[in-house]
Amino acid sequence: MLYKTTFFHNLHASPYNEVTFYDFNFNEHLLEGVISMGFTNPTPIQEMAIPIILKGQDIIACAQTGTGKTGAYLLPVLDHISKTNKHQISTLILAPTRELAQQIDQQVEGLAYFTGVSSIAVYGGGDGMAYEQQRRGIQNNVNIIIATPGRLIAHLTSGVLKLNHLTHLVLDEADRMLDMGFQDDIMKIISYLPKNRQTLLFSATMPGRIRSLAKSVLNNPQSVNIAVSQPAVGIDQQIYRVHDQQKTPLLQMLLKNGSYSSILIFASRKEIVKSLAKELKQAKMHVSAFHSDLEQREREDILLSFKNKQLPIIIGTDALSRGIDVEGIDLVINYDVPGDPEDYIHRIGRTARAETTGTAITFVNHRDERKLKNIEVLIDKPIRLIDVPDELAGIQQVKHEHTTNKRPQNRRWGNKAKR
């Protein structure tokens, strides 16, 4: 199952961790499901957050993707539903992207066999049939709704969805939701919820606006912070200092000459994603662009083909970095340096999962030098510089770019590129 890589620690991964899932006194059917899948030890975020949530307290938790945060809130919520046995909507989980909503729904389904808990993922982008299917699921009073904010508001304003008996609200990847402009939607959704509820806020970063949001929607929350912001040790991190005109030829060279079978490429904007995919397809490469202009079915088909190793290369923006959980990704390429150092962690964290190894390559132009420095400060080490191949050295930078920069060009910028 997909969640095994990050949902729990493996049975043998934490031999010195004395805390086990037996210690949480979960519902016996839920515990049976967890143990039958070969897991006994919680991850650090689970160990710290689960007791707080089981006590009914609100929580604000800072934890990176891949630390088991979904299990940290999902397990106690499932335990509560299992023990109360209420046939009504008791939990709402808000997520920034449809891909993350689908993954959470899959994780609930993985445990539903043992607990009988029901769930539905509610998100936009589908056709009228998808909306109708979501409406019917809501009317059947599923226990858990996992939703993106926009589509959930459509169901709320239509009068189909009533959340009068809600006991749990989970804000997953709250920082990403604010980055995507969902703050007003979140507050509108909360206006439909009962004030007497438990609210759980999970975020990969904790900027001031997240704390402001927490202050307005949480009640005397407990804080948990275990975000180390460090890439997995199995990732070979590399940078190439390049001119913009060298990026695509270098990318093609790496893809053609490398021995990588599962590759993610990240760009800063969907326009770049589309253009780059077109260029790589013209170079006879099997690649798909993943962006918000695609229909939902197209996005699902791309992810399924990638997971099944039928599609070797996906190009996307940062929304993809937090919406994909696939084993065996061996190369991540940052065509553009992300603006937020935390996004760099999320991007390269798609490789070297579950104690495997992988490679992360970042293209750095002159404008992105400060971004690179911020990343190196965050991870507390320099990233290894690889020289641009000699055959790309003759590619000229555009005349208007960096014309006032006097740095030597023989190593730092484009290797041996001539002015």
N, C-alpha and C positions, 0 to 999 in steps of 0.2 A: 504493500500500500504506500501511497505517496508520502504520507505523513511520518513514516518510520524514520526518515533521515533527521528530522528536526523536532518531532513531536515529543520524544522522550530521549533520555540517555539509554543506550543499549545496556543490556543486562551486565555485560562485561566492561562497560566503558568507565564506570565509577566504582572500582572495587573497594575504595576506602570511604565511600559515602555511606554513613550509617542510617540515614533516613531512607525509608522505602515507602512505596505507595500504600502498604499495609498500615502505616502510621496515621494516615489521614481518615481512617474509619469510613471509607467510601461505602456506598450501597454495594451489596455483595455482587450484584450482576455487573455493575460498572467495574468493580475491582477484578472480577473474573475476566472481563474483556481485556483489561490492561495487562494482566499477568499472562493470559493465554497468548498474547502477542510477543511475549518474551522480554517484557520490561518490568523492572522492579524499582529502579532508582530514579527519582525526579531530577531534572536539571536545576541549576541554582535559582533561576527565576521561578520555577514551579515550587521548589522547596520554600521560598520566601513568600510567594504570593498566595498559594493555595490556602494556608491556614487563615490568612487575613480575610479572604473571600468567604471561606466556610463560616466565619464568625458573623458574616453579614455586613462587614464594613466596606465603605467605598475605598478605592485604591487608585493611585496614580503610579504607574510603573514604567520605568525606562528600560527597555531591553531591545537589543538588535534583532533583526530577522535571523532566524536560524538558531535561536537560543531556547526554543520551546515555549515561547510566550502564548501561542494558541492553546496549548495544553494547560497553561497556567490559569487561564480563565475558563476554558471549556470544561475541564474535569469537575471543578466545584459546581459549575452551573448544571451540568448533567446530573451530578449527585443530588442537587436540590430538587430538580424536576423528578428524578427517579423516586425520591423519598416522599414527595408530596402527591405524586400521581394525579396531577391536575390536567384535565383535557381542555387546555386553553393556551393562548399565546402568552408565555411567561417571560420570554427573553428576546431582545432585539440586539443584534450585532451589526453595527455600522462599519463598513469597510470602504476604502477609497476607490477600488476598481472591481469590475465584474470578475476578473480572474482570481483575485483574492477571495471574493465572496464565494466563488465556486469551490475553491480549495477548502475553505472552512466548512462548507456544506458537505464536502467529501469526507472530512474528518469526523463530522457528526454521524454521517452514514456508517462510517467504519465502526462506531461504537453503538449505533442504534440497534444492531442485532442483539446485543446483550441487555440494553436498557429499555428498548421500546420507545425511545424518544424520537419524535419526528421533527423535520426541519425542511425549510425551503429557501432557496437563493432567489432574491428579487433584485433584478438589475435591468437597465435599459439596453437599447440597441437591437432588440429582437423585433420580430413582426407581431401582428395582432394576435396570432395564436399563442406566442410566448406570454404576452400580457394576460390573455385569458387563462392560461395554465397557472400563472402566478395568482390570479384572482381566485381561482377555484381552490388552490392550496391554502390561501389565506382564510377563505370561508370555511374550510375544513378544520380550522383551529389547530394548526401545527403548533408544536411547543416552541420552536425557535425559528425566527426569521433572520436571515443574514442578507443584508441589503446595502446597495449603494444609495446615497442620499436622494438623488434626483428621482429615481423610479419609486422609491418609498413614498415620497411626498405625493406623487401622482395617485397612489393607492389611498393615502390618507385623505386627500382632498376630495376624492370620489365618494368617500363615505363607506367604502368596502371594508377598510381596515379599521378595527377598533382595538385600542391598546389599553383599555381600562383596567385590565388585571395584570399588567406588566410588572414583574418583580425585578428583572435584571436589564440594564442597559450597558452594552459594551461598545466602547469606541476604540476600534483597532486601527493601528497606524494613524493616530490622530494628527501627527505632524504632516503626513502626506495629504490627509483630507484638507487641512488648512492650506497647504501649498497649492492644492487644486481648486481653491476658492469655495470650499463647502461650508465655511463657518456659518453663514446665514442660514443655509439649509439645515445644518445640525441644530441650530437654535430653534428653527421653526418646528422640526421634528420633536424636539424636547417639549415644546409647548403642548403637544398632544399627549404627553405621557403623565402618569400619576406622579405626584411629588414624592410619595412614599415608595421609593424604589432603591435598589442598590446599583450604583454606577461604577463601572470599571473602565479606566482610561489607560490604554497602552500606547506607548510612543517610542520610536527608535531614537529620537532626540528630544531635548527638553528646553526649547527656547522660551523666551518670556511669554509669547502669545499662547503657548500650550499651558503654561501655568495660569495665565489669565482665564483661559477656557475652563481649566479644572476648578478654579476658584468659583466660577459662575454656575457650574453644573454638578459639582461634587459636594457631598456633605461630610465635613471633617475627615478627609481622606487620609489613609496611611500611605506612606511613600516607600517605594522599592526602586532601587537604582543599581542595576548590575551591567549596564552597557559599557563594555570595555573599549569599544570602537577599535578593535584590532582584527585584521584579516586572519583567516585560518593559516596556520603555519605551513600547510601544504601548497600554498599558492606561490608560484614563481612570478614575482612582480617585475615588470620591465617597462621602460619608457623609451620612446624614440623622439628626439627633438627634430621637428620637421617644419617645412613651409606648407601652407595649405595645398599647394599644387602637388606636393609629394605624397599626400595622405592616401589618395585612392590607388595610385600605382604601388605604394608600399603595402597597402592592404591586400591587393590582388597577389602580390608576390608572396606574402605570408600565407595566404589561403592556398595558393597553388603549391608552394614548396613545403608546407608544414605537414605533419602527420596527425592532424586533428580531425576528429570525426563528428564532434558536436560543439558548435560554435555560436556564441552570442556576440553581436556587435551593437554597441550603444552609440547613438548620436543625440545631439542636443535638441533637435526639432524634428517634427514629423516630415517636414519638407525635405530635410536632408535624408531621412530614412527612405523616403520614396525615391529620391534621385539616386541614392547609393545602390538601392536594390536594382534599379533599372540598369545601372552601369555594370553591376556584377552579373546580372542575367545576360547582358550583351557579351560578357566575357565567358559565357557558357558555364556559369556556376549555378548550382541548385540552391536558391535562396528565396526567402519570403520576407516581405516587409510587414511589420506588426504595428498598427497604428489605429487611432480612434475613428478614422474614416471608414474602416472596414465594417461590414455587417457582423453581427454577433456570431453567426454560423461560420463565417470565414475565419474569424479569430479562433474559434474553438477548433476548427479543422487544422489550422496552422500549428497550434499547441499540441494537438494530438499527434500529428505527423512528426513533430519534433521529439515528443516523448517516446514515440515508437521507433525512433532512429531512421525514419523514412525521409526526413528533411534535415540536412546537416547544418544549415545556417539560418538564423533568424536575426533580423535587424530591427531594433526598436528604440524607444525613448526610455526614460527612467521609470515610467509606469510599468514597464515590463520587468524591471529589476526586482520589484516587490510583488509581482504577480505570477511568478513562475517558480516552481519547485520541481526540478527534474534531476534525476541522478545521471551521472556520467558526462556532464558538460566539462570538456577539457580545455577550452580556450574562451576567454572573454577579451574582447577588444574594445577599448574606449576610443572611438573615432574622434570624439570631442571630450575634453576633460570636463567632468561635471562641476557645476558651480559650487555645490555644497560638498565638503569633504566626506560627510556621512553618506552621501549618495555614491561616492567612490567605493565605500565599504560594502554597500548593498549590491552594487554592480558586480564587483569581483567576487563577492560572496556566493554567486551562483555556481562557481566552480570550486573544486576541492571540498565538496560536502561529504559528510559522513567519513571523515578521516582519510579521504582520498587526496590525490594531488591534481594540480591544474596550473594553467598559465594565464596571467592577466597582463595584457599589453596596452599601453596608453600612448596615444599620439599627442605631443605637446608642441603647440606653436608658440610664437612669441607672446601673444596676448594671454595665453594660459599659464604663463610662468608663475604668476602669483597663486593661481589655483593649485598648481603642483606643490608649491611651497607649503600651502595650508594643509594639503593632504599629508605631506611628509611630517609636518608638525603633529598632526593627529595620530599617525601610526608610529611616531617617534623613531623614524629611521629614514634614510634616503632610499629612493627606489633606483634599482640598477639601470644605468644608462647603456643602451645598445646603439652602436653606430649605424647610421643609415647606409644601406648597401651602396657600393661605389657606382653601380649602374643607374642609380637614381640621383646621383649627385649633380648631373647636368640639368635637372629640372629647375627652372628659374622661379623665384618668387615673383608675384605681381609687383609692378613698379611702385605702386602707391603704398605697399605694405612695409612697415618698419624702416622707412627710408632715413629716419633720423637715428636709428639704432646703430651704434658703433661697435657692437660686440663682435669678436672674431667669429667667422662663419665656418671654420674648418672642423669644429667638433660640436659646438653647442647647437648650431642651427643648420640642419640639413647636411651635416658632415662636410662635404667638400664643394658645396654649391657655390657657383660663381655669382658675383653681383651683376 
